[in-house]
Amino acid sequence: MLTVEVHTKNIGSIKAEGPECLILNLLEERLTVAELIQRAVEEGVREEAVKRAQKMPGLLGIFAPEEAKQRGYLTEEEIATQQQQGKIHSPNQLNSSSTTDARAQVKKALRAFQVGTYIVLIDNKRVKTLDEEITFSLTTSVQFLRLTPLIGG
């Protein structure tokens, strides 16, 4: 398994969503740019879901989120426990970044790459197409540069 750090930098004044650095554990050492973007976006969505869950105090450990989500409701015990903590969360709030959301974010990211909203640098060299293949090594540098247009430009 190969571990790759993906660094995101924002060029412009608007802070973009998502983490500034992601760690990807790759089973393969060769990926296309599209596959790299997909894996980075999916990992970013997972990390954001964990952060949101951590912002809901007491929610973790109260119930098994997947079990509650599948049944579609909270048990009386889960409601009572959350009520004592001052706020009741539905099972869907914990996993609001579902697979569908990740797919939508991947599509959005791939489109943004195609129209030049952001660029990908591998070892400080810009990749130009989604089907370009990258061979990763222990020293491979990966950067996503998000470009923000100037006001009026």
C-alpha positions as CSV (number, residue, x, y, z in Angstrom):
1,M,0.0,0.0,0.0
2,L,1.2,3.5,-0.9
3,T,0.4,6.6,1.1
4,V,0.0,9.9,-0.8
5,E,-0.6,13.3,0.6
6,V,-2.9,15.5,-1.5
7,H,-2.5,19.2,-0.6
8,T,-5.1,21.7,-1.6
9,K,-4.3,25.4,-2.0
10,N,-6.8,28.2,-2.8
11,I,-5.6,30.9,-5.2
12,G,-7.8,33.9,-4.7
13,S,-9.8,35.3,-1.8
14,I,-12.5,32.8,-1.2
15,K,-11.9,29.8,1.2
16,A,-13.0,26.7,-0.6
17,E,-14.7,23.8,1.2
18,G,-12.9,20.7,2.3
19,P,-9.7,19.8,4.0
20,E,-6.3,21.4,3.0
21,C,-4.5,18.1,3.2
22,L,-5.8,14.6,2.6
23,I,-4.1,11.3,3.1
24,L,-4.9,8.7,0.5
25,N,-3.9,5.0,0.9
26,L,-3.5,3.6,-2.6
27,L,-3.5,-0.1,-3.4
28,E,-2.2,0.6,-6.9
29,E,0.7,2.8,-7.8
30,R,-0.8,3.9,-11.1
31,L,-4.0,6.0,-11.4
32,T,-5.5,8.3,-13.9
33,V,-6.1,11.9,-13.0
34,A,-9.8,11.2,-12.9
35,E,-9.3,8.3,-10.5
36,L,-7.1,10.5,-8.3
37,I,-9.7,13.3,-8.2
38,Q,-12.4,10.7,-7.4
39,R,-10.5,9.2,-4.5
40,A,-9.5,12.6,-3.1
41,V,-13.1,13.9,-3.2
42,E,-14.5,10.7,-1.7
43,E,-12.0,10.9,1.2
44,G,-12.8,14.6,1.7
45,V,-16.5,13.8,1.9
46,R,-15.8,11.1,4.5
47,E,-13.6,13.5,6.5
48,E,-16.3,16.2,6.5
49,A,-18.9,13.7,7.6
50,V,-16.7,12.7,10.5
51,K,-16.2,16.4,11.5
52,R,-20.0,17.0,11.3
53,A,-20.6,14.0,13.5
54,Q,-18.1,15.2,16.0
55,K,-19.9,18.6,16.2
56,M,-23.0,16.7,17.4
57,P,-22.1,16.2,21.1
58,G,-23.2,12.9,22.5
59,L,-24.5,11.6,19.3
60,L,-21.7,9.1,18.7
61,G,-22.1,6.1,20.9
62,I,-25.8,6.7,21.5
63,F,-26.9,4.5,18.7
64,A,-25.4,2.6,15.8
65,P,-26.0,5.2,13.0
66,E,-26.3,2.7,10.2
67,E,-28.8,0.6,12.1
68,A,-30.9,3.6,13.0
69,K,-30.7,5.0,9.5
70,Q,-31.8,1.7,8.1
71,R,-34.8,1.5,10.3
72,G,-35.6,5.2,9.7
73,Y,-36.4,6.2,13.3
74,L,-34.9,6.5,16.8
75,T,-35.9,4.2,19.6
76,E,-37.4,5.6,22.8
77,E,-34.1,4.9,24.6
78,E,-32.2,6.8,21.9
79,I,-34.6,9.8,22.1
80,A,-34.5,9.8,25.9
81,T,-30.6,9.8,25.9
82,Q,-30.4,12.6,23.4
83,Q,-33.1,14.6,25.2
84,Q,-31.0,14.6,28.4
85,Q,-28.2,16.1,26.4
86,G,-30.5,18.9,25.1
87,K,-30.8,18.1,21.5
88,I,-32.3,15.2,19.4
89,H,-30.7,14.3,16.1
90,S,-32.3,12.2,13.5
91,P,-30.4,9.1,12.3
92,N,-30.0,10.8,8.9
93,Q,-28.1,13.8,10.3
94,L,-25.0,11.7,11.1
95,N,-24.5,10.4,7.6
96,S,-25.8,13.3,5.6
97,S,-22.8,12.8,3.3
98,S,-24.1,9.7,1.7
99,T,-22.7,7.8,-1.3
100,T,-25.0,9.8,-3.5
101,D,-23.5,13.1,-2.2
102,A,-20.0,11.8,-2.8
103,R,-20.9,10.9,-6.4
104,A,-22.3,14.4,-7.0
105,Q,-19.2,16.0,-5.5
106,V,-17.0,13.8,-7.7
107,K,-18.9,14.8,-10.8
108,K,-18.7,18.5,-9.8
109,A,-14.9,18.1,-9.2
110,L,-14.3,16.4,-12.5
111,R,-16.2,19.1,-14.3
112,A,-14.3,21.8,-12.4
113,F,-11.0,20.3,-13.6
114,Q,-12.3,20.2,-17.2
115,V,-13.3,23.9,-17.2
116,G,-10.1,25.0,-15.4
117,T,-11.6,26.0,-12.0
118,Y,-8.7,24.1,-10.5
119,I,-5.6,22.4,-11.7
120,V,-3.7,19.4,-10.5
121,L,0.1,19.4,-10.1
122,I,2.0,16.1,-9.8
123,D,5.6,16.7,-8.7
124,N,5.1,20.4,-9.6
125,K,4.1,19.6,-13.2
126,R,0.6,20.4,-14.4
127,V,-1.5,17.5,-15.7
128,K,-3.8,18.5,-18.5
129,T,-6.3,15.7,-19.0
130,L,-8.5,13.4,-16.9
131,D,-7.2,10.3,-18.6
132,E,-3.5,11.1,-18.1
133,E,-1.9,8.3,-16.0
134,I,0.1,9.0,-12.9
135,T,2.7,6.6,-11.5
136,F,3.0,7.2,-7.7
137,S,6.1,6.7,-5.6
138,L,7.0,7.4,-2.0
139,T,8.1,10.9,-3.0
140,T,5.3,11.9,-5.3
141,S,3.9,15.4,-4.6
142,V,0.2,16.0,-5.3
143,Q,-1.4,19.5,-5.2
144,F,-4.8,20.7,-6.2
145,L,-4.9,24.4,-6.9
146,R,-8.3,25.9,-6.7
147,L,-8.5,29.1,-8.8
148,T,-10.9,31.9,-7.8
149,P,-11.6,34.5,-10.5
150,L,-11.0,38.2,-9.6
151,I,-14.0,40.4,-9.1
152,G,-15.0,41.9,-12.4
153,G,-12.5,39.7,-14.3
